[in-house]
Protein backbone atom coordinates (compact mmCIF):
# COMPACT_ATOMS: atom_id res chain seq x y z
CA UNK A 1 0.00 0.00 0.00
CA UNK A 2 2.93 2.38 0.40
CA UNK A 3 3.16 2.70 -3.39
CA UNK A 4 -0.20 4.48 -3.53
CA UNK A 5 1.44 7.75 -2.50
CA UNK A 6 4.35 7.48 -4.94
CA UNK A 7 4.49 9.98 -7.74
CA UNK A 8 3.53 8.89 -11.22
CA UNK A 9 6.51 7.60 -13.19
CA UNK A 10 5.28 9.36 -16.31
CA UNK A 11 3.95 12.76 -15.20
CA UNK A 12 5.07 13.08 -11.57
CA UNK A 13 1.57 13.58 -10.18
CA UNK A 14 0.96 12.39 -6.62
CA UNK A 15 -2.48 10.82 -6.56
CA UNK A 16 -4.00 7.85 -4.78
CA UNK A 17 -5.52 6.45 -7.98
CA UNK A 18 -3.46 4.50 -10.45
CA UNK A 19 -1.70 1.24 -11.10
CA UNK A 20 1.61 -0.17 -9.96
CA UNK A 21 3.65 -1.73 -12.75
CA UNK A 22 6.87 -3.47 -11.76
CA UNK A 23 7.06 -1.30 -8.63
CA UNK A 24 6.44 2.00 -10.44
CA UNK A 25 3.22 3.96 -10.22
CA UNK A 26 1.25 5.14 -13.25
CA UNK A 27 -1.56 7.55 -12.34
CA UNK A 28 -5.09 7.05 -13.62
CA UNK A 29 -4.77 9.90 -16.14
CA UNK A 30 -1.59 8.49 -17.68
CA UNK A 31 -3.04 4.99 -17.63
CA UNK A 32 -6.03 6.21 -19.64
CA UNK A 33 -3.74 8.02 -22.10
CA UNK A 34 -1.73 4.82 -22.61
CA UNK A 35 -4.83 2.70 -23.12
CA UNK A 36 -6.37 5.16 -25.58
CA UNK A 37 -3.15 5.86 -27.51
CA UNK A 38 -3.08 5.00 -31.18
CA UNK A 39 0.18 4.13 -32.92
CA UNK A 40 -0.28 7.26 -35.03
CA UNK A 41 -0.53 9.55 -31.97
CA UNK A 42 2.41 11.89 -31.46
CA UNK A 43 2.85 10.73 -27.83
CA UNK A 44 2.64 7.00 -28.59
CA UNK A 45 6.42 6.50 -28.58
CA UNK A 46 6.73 8.43 -25.31
CA UNK A 47 4.21 6.11 -23.62
CA UNK A 48 5.75 3.02 -25.19
CA UNK A 49 9.26 3.99 -24.09
CA UNK A 50 8.14 4.78 -20.53
CA UNK A 51 6.45 1.38 -20.20
CA UNK A 52 9.55 -0.32 -21.62
CA UNK A 53 11.71 1.45 -19.04
CA UNK A 54 9.40 0.26 -16.25
CA UNK A 55 9.07 -3.31 -17.52
CA UNK A 56 12.70 -3.88 -18.36
CA UNK A 57 14.05 -1.81 -15.46
CA UNK A 58 16.07 0.35 -17.85
CA UNK A 59 15.99 3.30 -15.42
CA UNK A 60 18.30 1.34 -13.13
CA UNK A 61 20.92 1.30 -15.91
CA UNK A 62 21.18 5.10 -16.06
GROMACS elastic network, one bead per residue, 0.5 to 0.9 nm:
[ bonds ]
;  ai    aj funct       b0    kb
    1     4     6  0.57076   500
    1     5     6  0.82730   500
    2     5     6  0.62899   500
    2     6     6  0.75266   500
    3     6     6  0.51686   500
    3     7     6  0.85832   500
    3    16     6  0.89287   500
    3    20     6  0.73367   500
    3    23     6  0.76631   500
    3    24     6  0.78074   500
    3    25     6  0.69525   500
    4     7     6  0.83633   500
    4    14     6  0.85680   500
    4    15     6  0.73874   500
    4    16     6  0.52306   500
    4    17     6  0.72152   500
    4    18     6  0.76481   500
    4    19     6  0.83735   500
    4    20     6  0.81449   500
    4    25     6  0.75373   500
    5    14     6  0.62211   500
    5    15     6  0.64199   500
    5    16     6  0.59013   500
    5    17     6  0.89571   500
    5    25     6  0.87821   500
    6     9     6  0.85304   500
    6    12     6  0.87117   500
    6    13     6  0.85052   500
    6    14     6  0.61962   500
    6    15     6  0.77704   500
    6    16     6  0.83613   500
    6    24     6  0.80464   500
    6    25     6  0.64542   500
    7    10     6  0.86300   500
    7    11     6  0.79779   500
    7    13     6  0.52406   500
    7    15     6  0.71192   500
    7    24     6  0.86466   500
    7    25     6  0.66317   500
    7    26     6  0.80129   500
    7    27     6  0.79791   500
    8    11     6  0.55641   500
    8    13     6  0.51934   500
    8    14     6  0.63266   500
    8    15     6  0.78517   500
    8    18     6  0.82877   500
    8    24     6  0.75204   500
    8    25     6  0.50349   500
    8    27     6  0.53803   500
    8    30     6  0.82554   500
    9    12     6  0.58898   500
    9    13     6  0.83168   500
    9    24     6  0.62481   500
    9    25     6  0.57346   500
    9    26     6  0.58050   500
    9    27     6  0.81082   500
    9    50     6  0.80371   500
    9    54     6  0.84719   500
   10    13     6  0.83170   500
   10    25     6  0.83943   500
   10    26     6  0.65871   500
   10    27     6  0.81074   500
   10    30     6  0.70551   500
   10    47     6  0.80655   500
   10    50     6  0.68590   500
   10    51     6  0.89548   500
   11    26     6  0.83096   500
   11    27     6  0.81016   500
   11    30     6  0.74187   500
   12    26     6  0.89713   500
   12    27     6  0.86733   500
   13    26     6  0.89832   500
   13    27     6  0.71309   500
   14    17     6  0.88933   500
   14    27     6  0.79028   500
   15    18     6  0.74890   500
   15    27     6  0.67152   500
   15    28     6  0.84245   500
   16    27     6  0.79543   500
   16    28     6  0.89426   500
   17    26     6  0.86777   500
   17    27     6  0.59945   500
   17    28     6  0.56851   500
   17    29     6  0.88868   500
   18    25     6  0.67005   500
   18    26     6  0.55160   500
   18    29     6  0.79548   500
   18    30     6  0.84737   500
   18    31     6  0.72092   500
   19    24     6  0.82057   500
   19    25     6  0.56915   500
   19    26     6  0.53480   500
   19    27     6  0.64315   500
   19    28     6  0.71825   500
   19    31     6  0.76471   500
   20    23     6  0.57141   500
   20    24     6  0.53159   500
   20    26     6  0.62626   500
   20    27     6  0.86779   500
   21    24     6  0.51994   500
   21    25     6  0.62395   500
   21    26     6  0.72955   500
   21    51     6  0.85526   500
   21    54     6  0.70287   500
   21    55     6  0.73970   500
   22    25     6  0.84214   500
   22    54     6  0.63663   500
   22    55     6  0.61717   500
   22    56     6  0.88183   500
   22    57     6  0.82522   500
   23    54     6  0.81237   500
   24    54     6  0.67548   500
   26    29     6  0.81994   500
   26    30     6  0.62439   500
   26    31     6  0.61328   500
   27    30     6  0.54250   500
   27    31     6  0.60565   500
   27    32     6  0.86617   500
   28    32     6  0.61500   500
   28    33     6  0.86411   500
   29    32     6  0.52420   500
   29    33     6  0.63400   500
   29    34     6  0.87710   500
   30    34     6  0.61449   500
   30    35     6  0.85809   500
   30    47     6  0.86335   500
   31    34     6  0.51520   500
   31    35     6  0.62124   500
   31    36     6  0.86257   500
   32    35     6  0.50876   500
   32    36     6  0.60446   500
   32    37     6  0.83848   500
   33    36     6  0.52145   500
   33    37     6  0.58494   500
   33    47     6  0.83152   500
   34    37     6  0.52075   500
   34    38     6  0.86815   500
   34    44     6  0.77254   500
   34    47     6  0.61623   500
   34    48     6  0.81161   500
   35    38     6  0.85640   500
   37    40     6  0.81694   500
   37    41     6  0.63555   500
   37    43     6  0.77320   500
   37    44     6  0.60017   500
   37    47     6  0.83315   500
   38    41     6  0.52822   500
   38    42     6  0.88198   500
   38    43     6  0.89029   500
   38    44     6  0.65947   500
   39    42     6  0.82054   500
   39    43     6  0.87467   500
   39    44     6  0.57436   500
   39    45     6  0.79610   500
   40    43     6  0.85757   500
   40    44     6  0.70705   500
   41    44     6  0.52913   500
   41    45     6  0.83134   500
   42    45     6  0.73060   500
   42    46     6  0.82719   500
   43    46     6  0.51674   500
   43    47     6  0.64023   500
   43    48     6  0.86537   500
   44    47     6  0.52949   500
   44    48     6  0.60940   500
   44    49     6  0.85498   500
   45    49     6  0.58726   500
   45    50     6  0.84045   500
   46    49     6  0.52561   500
   46    50     6  0.61770   500
   46    51     6  0.87095   500
   47    50     6  0.51706   500
   47    51     6  0.62449   500
   47    52     6  0.85971   500
   48    51     6  0.52909   500
   48    52     6  0.61933   500
   48    53     6  0.87010   500
   49    53     6  0.61623   500
   49    54     6  0.86855   500
   50    53     6  0.50999   500
   50    54     6  0.63533   500
   50    55     6  0.86842   500
   51    54     6  0.50610   500
   51    55     6  0.60092   500
   51    56     6  0.83777   500
   52    55     6  0.50932   500
   52    56     6  0.57590   500
   52    57     6  0.77680   500
   52    58     6  0.75548   500
   53    56     6  0.54669   500
   53    57     6  0.53811   500
   53    59     6  0.59018   500
   53    60     6  0.88548   500
   54    57     6  0.51499   500
   54    58     6  0.68501   500
   54    59     6  0.72990   500
   55    58     6  0.79072   500
   56    59     6  0.84292   500
   57    60     6  0.57831   500
   57    61     6  0.75489   500
   58    61     6  0.53101   500
   58    62     6  0.72050   500
   59    62     6  0.55326   500
